Amino acid sequence: MDLGLSGKKAITCASSRGLGKGCAMALAEAGCEVVINGRDASVLAATADEIRTQTGASIVEVAADVSSNDGQAALLEACPEPDILVNNNGGPPFRDFRELDRAALLEGVTQNMITPIELVQQVIDGMCARGFGRIVNITSTSVYMPIPGLDLSSGARAGLTSFLAGVARSVADRNVTINTLLPGKMDTDRLAPAVDKAASEFNLSREEAKAKLVETVPARRMGTATEFGQACAFLCSAQAGYITGQNLLVDGGLVPSAF
């Protein structure tokens, strides 16, 4: 399917690896000019080379912390008029909520709620003026199904979801959509702490712990960054213009809900 994205400009945050990289690759395959972002310049450069080689797309690297003012400015300097914004950022590590002091709480909320809102604020009016915009936020199934130890991440991401729900409706008539992808158990580095936790809790090897986690997924496997990226690309497509304010679970059926 031609997604109608040839020549569109996309910013993909935290995209040097994992799910963000999957989104950047899929958008490049669809014909977008893509700005990719990460903190480690060497990893970012390798990812840029890989995407260019596989897709032939124009890829711009911005090595920066997307949560900082300077990092956001660098992204927007590289792409002043994005048609697509994919919000993504690392979340707080597993930690008992009793151990979270005010500094840790504020950092978590800044990374997973305030940062994406700030970026939306800076790009949305331009999208409206041009008559096309696609904003996709990557959150987590924990927004629907809490995961002990990730309470801060869950709370901040749920706050982002609620905040942007109203914003999405306010710009829908300008062909600007805002949607959210909620990954479940994906085969990326982000899952490593959960595997380690299960291994320690049940006295298992990492391979056995990973298999135990997979057993909880109805699809009986972990998701891939590639298929996640393709879901992102569709939400960014011309064909998805009538889908907005939605939360799409990419979880192999993990969250047991009919609605």
Secondary structure, 3 states (H helix, E strand, C coil): CCCCCCCCEEEECCCCCHHHHHHHHHHHHCCCEEEEEECCHHHHHHHHHHHHHHHCCCEEEEECCCCCHHHHHHHHHHCCCCCEEEECCCCCCCCCHHHCCHHHHHHHHHHHHHHHHHHHHHHHHHHHHHCCEEEEEECCHHHCCCCCCCHHHHHHHHHHHHHHHHHHHHHHHHCEEEEEEEECCECCHHHHHHHHHHHHHHCCCHHHHHHHHHHCCCCCCCECHHHHHHHHHHHCCHHHCCCCCCEEEECCCCCCCCC
